[in-house]
């Protein structure tokens, strides 16, 4: 594998790693519905503000979300809503695995 191809795979892996946490997946799905502020996401996650802020920073640094400041409030939204298609694909894999397991048990 050449350096350019290797770098491309590394960049993809960083984005996937950024998504690899249940709270961050919940944040992505919620931001897919509408933009949210940290306090909204904190209430949804059932975690403290600093923890949710750290998750948002990981997602922002990976390019998945972006923020917009409005006065004292900061709102987050998905930068690339197409990421939801990837999550949908994961759901298909989960469903397929469940069906396969059921067939093996029967």
Beta strands, then each sheet from edge to edge (+ up, - down):
strand 1: 36-37
strand 2: 65-70
strand 3: 73-78
sheet 1: 1+ 3- 2+
end
